[in-house]
Amino acid sequence: MAEGSVLVEGLSFMDPFKGFLLTYFMPESCYDEFFLNFNLLDVPCLKIVLSKGLGIGIILGSVMVKLPQIFKLMGSKSAEGLSFQTILLELLAITGTMAYCIHNKFPFSAWGEALFLMLQTIVIGFLIQRYGGNTSRGLLFMVVYVGLLILVLSPVTPLSVVTYLQASNMPAIIIGRLIQAVSNFRNGHTGQLSAISVFLLFAGSLARIFTSLQETGDTLMALTYVISSTCNGIIALQVLYYWNSSPEHKKKKKKKSE
């Protein structure tokens, strides 16, 4: 009788949170395991909760991950050190991942950051063109991209094409990051590249390796994030290496030597 009353009290206490937990963090079997059987060390359920939590954290973080980069561009009114080709390749990778996940009906927690990264990357692409003196080309870029995105996400595009897009992410990521890395090396600095955005992207891609395997079980997606983490790690190392080598610092050094 005492056990029954304890169980009822436990259920009534958790009732307000049950819907939220089942929607975003765990299946009902794990809810029962944690809050009815009080088995808080159930490894399969812990993996699910960790994956869901990381996924939601990555999505929330992605809402502002590239804002420092956007503000830095707008503040300096310069896109020095940023490669438009890298932006195009990055958009190709983001679009491929998003379309692949939507067509395969993967949960939003497994890919949601792609939506917010896409929107912010489009803005960065436009700003690079604008501060390069090509505002009209920047507007054309946005219009063309949105048109292609609608086409890729529509039922007209077969799954085989979307899968090919996802597979092309790996060379696109590698080439895009190599272009940026070579540009940084040649310039001897990272220009207007935002350190905050770079480190957040690196951390997010690392976490996505685990969540992709846990949420989707898709090897292609996990491999894509392994490649992405490696490439983002190279750029992050360059940011650290060139930390005190800003364009302004190099100009002052040059004037002193003259």
C-alpha positions as CSV (number, residue, x, y, z in Angstrom):
1,M,0.0,0.0,0.0
2,A,2.8,2.4,0.9
3,E,4.6,1.5,-2.4
4,G,1.5,2.3,-4.4
5,S,1.1,5.7,-2.8
6,V,4.8,6.5,-3.5
7,L,4.3,5.6,-7.1
8,V,1.2,7.7,-7.4
9,E,3.0,10.7,-5.9
10,G,5.9,10.1,-8.3
11,L,3.6,10.1,-11.3
12,S,1.7,13.2,-10.2
13,F,5.0,15.0,-9.6
14,M,6.4,14.1,-13.1
15,D,3.1,14.5,-15.0
16,P,3.7,18.2,-15.9
17,F,7.1,17.4,-17.5
18,K,6.2,14.0,-19.1
19,G,4.9,15.5,-22.4
20,F,7.9,17.8,-22.8
21,L,10.4,15.0,-22.0
22,L,8.8,12.5,-24.3
23,T,8.6,15.1,-27.2
24,Y,12.2,16.3,-27.0
25,F,14.4,14.0,-24.9
26,M,13.4,10.4,-24.7
27,P,10.9,7.6,-25.7
28,E,8.3,6.4,-23.2
29,S,10.3,3.3,-22.4
30,C,13.2,5.4,-21.1
31,Y,10.8,7.6,-19.2
32,D,9.5,4.5,-17.4
33,E,13.1,3.3,-16.9
34,F,14.2,6.6,-15.3
35,F,11.1,7.7,-13.3
36,L,9.2,4.5,-12.6
37,N,12.0,2.0,-12.2
38,F,14.5,4.6,-11.0
39,N,17.2,3.0,-13.1
40,L,19.1,6.2,-13.8
41,L,22.2,4.3,-15.1
42,D,20.5,2.6,-18.1
43,V,23.2,3.0,-20.8
44,P,20.9,2.8,-23.9
45,C,18.6,5.4,-22.5
46,L,21.5,7.6,-21.3
47,K,22.8,7.6,-24.9
48,I,19.4,8.6,-26.2
49,V,19.1,11.5,-23.7
50,L,22.6,12.6,-24.3
51,S,22.2,12.6,-28.1
52,K,18.8,14.4,-27.9
53,G,20.3,17.0,-25.5
54,L,23.4,17.6,-27.7
55,G,21.2,17.9,-30.7
56,I,18.9,20.5,-29.2
57,G,22.0,22.3,-27.8
58,I,23.6,22.4,-31.3
59,I,20.4,23.7,-32.8
60,L,20.1,26.5,-30.2
61,G,23.7,27.4,-30.6
62,S,23.4,27.4,-34.4
63,V,20.9,30.3,-34.2
64,M,23.8,32.6,-33.3
65,V,26.9,30.6,-34.3
66,K,27.6,32.9,-37.3
67,L,26.2,36.1,-35.9
68,P,29.7,37.1,-34.6
69,Q,31.0,36.7,-38.2
70,I,28.1,38.8,-39.6
71,F,28.6,41.5,-37.1
72,K,32.3,41.6,-37.7
73,L,31.7,42.0,-41.4
74,M,29.1,44.8,-40.9
75,G,31.3,46.5,-38.3
76,S,34.4,46.6,-40.5
77,K,32.5,47.0,-43.8
78,S,35.2,44.7,-45.2
79,A,35.2,41.0,-46.3
80,E,39.0,40.8,-46.4
81,G,40.3,37.2,-45.8
82,L,36.9,35.6,-46.6
83,S,36.4,33.5,-49.7
84,F,33.1,33.6,-51.6
85,Q,34.0,30.2,-53.2
86,T,34.2,28.8,-49.6
87,I,30.8,30.1,-48.9
88,L,29.3,28.5,-52.0
89,L,30.8,25.2,-51.2
90,E,29.7,25.5,-47.6
91,L,26.1,26.2,-48.8
92,L,26.3,23.1,-51.0
93,A,27.3,21.0,-48.0
94,I,24.6,22.5,-45.8
95,T,21.9,22.2,-48.4
96,G,22.8,18.6,-49.2
97,T,22.6,17.6,-45.5
98,M,19.3,19.4,-45.0
99,A,17.7,17.9,-48.1
100,Y,19.0,14.4,-47.3
101,C,17.6,14.5,-43.8
102,I,14.2,15.9,-44.8
103,H,13.8,13.3,-47.6
104,N,14.7,10.5,-45.2
105,K,12.4,11.9,-42.5
106,F,15.2,12.1,-39.8
107,P,14.2,13.9,-36.6
108,F,14.7,17.7,-36.5
109,S,17.1,17.3,-33.6
110,A,19.5,15.4,-35.9
111,W,19.8,18.2,-38.5
112,G,18.0,21.4,-37.4
113,E,21.2,23.5,-37.1
114,A,21.5,23.2,-40.9
115,L,18.5,25.4,-41.4
116,F,19.9,28.2,-39.2
117,L,23.5,27.8,-40.6
118,M,22.0,28.1,-44.1
119,L,20.2,31.4,-43.4
120,Q,23.3,32.9,-41.8
121,T,25.7,31.7,-44.5
122,I,23.4,33.3,-47.2
123,V,23.7,36.6,-45.4
124,I,27.5,36.2,-45.2
125,G,27.7,35.4,-48.9
126,F,25.6,38.6,-49.7
127,L,27.8,40.7,-47.4
128,I,31.0,39.5,-49.1
129,Q,29.6,40.6,-52.5
130,R,28.3,43.9,-51.1
131,Y,31.6,44.9,-49.5
132,G,33.4,43.8,-52.6
133,G,31.4,46.4,-54.6
134,N,28.9,43.9,-56.1
135,T,25.6,44.4,-54.3
136,S,23.5,43.4,-57.4
137,R,25.5,40.2,-57.7
138,G,24.9,39.5,-54.1
139,L,21.1,39.9,-54.5
140,L,21.2,37.6,-57.6
141,F,23.1,35.0,-55.6
142,M,20.4,35.0,-52.9
143,V,17.5,34.7,-55.4
144,V,19.2,31.9,-57.4
145,Y,20.0,30.0,-54.2
146,V,16.5,30.2,-52.8
147,G,15.1,29.0,-56.2
148,L,17.5,26.0,-56.2
149,L,16.7,25.2,-52.6
150,I,13.0,25.0,-53.3
151,L,13.7,22.7,-56.3
152,V,15.9,20.4,-54.2
153,L,13.4,20.1,-51.4
154,S,10.4,19.5,-53.7
155,P,9.0,16.0,-54.4
156,V,10.2,16.6,-58.0
157,T,13.8,15.9,-57.0
158,P,14.4,12.1,-56.6
159,L,16.0,10.6,-53.5
160,S,19.0,9.4,-55.6
161,V,19.9,13.0,-56.5
162,V,19.6,14.1,-52.9
163,T,21.8,11.2,-51.7
164,Y,24.3,12.2,-54.4
165,L,24.2,15.7,-53.0
166,Q,24.9,14.4,-49.5
167,A,27.8,12.3,-50.8
168,S,29.3,15.4,-52.5
169,N,29.4,17.1,-49.2
170,M,32.8,15.5,-48.3
171,P,34.7,16.9,-51.3
172,A,32.8,20.2,-51.1
173,I,33.8,20.6,-47.4
174,I,37.4,19.6,-48.0
175,I,37.8,21.9,-51.0
176,G,36.0,24.8,-49.3
177,R,38.1,24.7,-46.2
178,L,41.3,24.2,-48.1
179,I,40.5,27.4,-50.1
180,Q,40.0,29.2,-46.8
181,A,43.1,27.7,-45.2
182,V,45.3,28.6,-48.3
183,S,43.9,32.1,-48.3
184,N,44.8,32.5,-44.6
185,F,48.3,31.1,-45.2
186,R,49.0,33.5,-48.1
187,N,47.7,36.5,-46.3
188,G,49.5,35.6,-43.1
189,H,46.4,36.3,-41.1
190,T,42.7,35.2,-40.9
191,G,41.3,38.7,-41.9
192,Q,37.7,39.2,-40.9
193,L,37.2,35.6,-40.0
194,S,35.4,35.4,-36.6
195,A,37.2,33.2,-34.0
196,I,34.0,32.6,-32.1
197,S,32.2,31.3,-35.2
198,V,35.1,29.1,-36.1
199,F,35.4,27.4,-32.7
200,L,31.6,27.0,-32.4
201,L,31.4,25.3,-35.8
202,F,34.3,23.0,-34.8
203,A,32.6,22.0,-31.5
204,G,29.3,21.5,-33.2
205,S,30.6,19.3,-36.0
206,L,32.4,17.1,-33.4
207,A,29.3,16.7,-31.3
208,R,27.3,15.8,-34.5
209,I,29.4,12.7,-35.1
210,F,27.9,11.1,-32.0
211,T,24.3,12.4,-32.5
212,S,24.3,11.3,-36.2
213,L,25.2,7.7,-35.3
214,Q,22.7,7.7,-32.3
215,E,19.8,9.5,-34.0
216,T,20.0,8.3,-37.6
217,G,22.4,5.4,-37.7
218,D,23.4,6.8,-41.0
219,T,27.1,6.1,-41.8
220,L,27.2,8.7,-44.6
221,M,26.1,11.5,-42.3
222,A,28.5,10.5,-39.6
223,L,31.4,10.3,-42.0
224,T,30.5,13.8,-43.4
225,Y,30.8,15.2,-39.9
226,V,34.1,13.5,-39.3
227,I,35.4,15.2,-42.4
228,S,33.8,18.5,-41.4
229,S,35.4,18.3,-37.9
230,T,38.8,17.7,-39.3
231,C,38.6,20.6,-41.8
232,N,37.0,23.0,-39.1
233,G,39.8,21.9,-36.8
234,I,42.5,23.1,-39.3
235,I,40.8,26.5,-39.6
236,A,40.6,26.7,-35.8
237,L,44.3,26.0,-35.5
238,Q,45.0,28.7,-38.0
239,V,43.0,31.2,-36.0
240,L,45.1,30.4,-32.9
241,Y,48.3,30.5,-34.9
242,Y,47.5,33.9,-36.5
243,W,45.9,35.3,-33.3
244,N,48.1,38.4,-33.2
245,S,48.5,38.8,-37.0
246,S,45.5,41.0,-37.9
247,P,45.6,43.0,-41.2
248,E,46.0,46.2,-39.1
249,H,48.9,44.7,-37.1
250,K,50.7,43.7,-40.3
251,K,50.2,47.2,-41.8
252,K,51.6,48.9,-38.7
253,K,54.6,46.5,-38.7
254,K,55.2,47.3,-42.3
255,K,55.2,51.0,-41.7
256,K,57.7,50.7,-38.8
257,S,60.1,48.7,-41.0
258,E,59.9,51.5,-43.6
